């Protein structure tokens, strides 16, 4: 894959594998996976989450309607 998409491919592929060919389902799966990565990847964020000072959630933004749906 040429260009910048090749850098993102490794992060998006697990969502495609989980959700299949449905684009919206893949987007939502990817949002959930990336929110989990953020929650787990930083000791600083983890501590704030533990102390209930921070909450990281996945969300889906529908371009057509402008609606944001929290997924977690």
Buried (B, 14 or more C-beta within 10 A) or exposed (E): EEEEEEEEEEEBEEBBEBBEEEEEBBBBBBBBBBBEEBBEEEEEBBEBBEEEEBEBEBEBEEEEEEEEEEBE
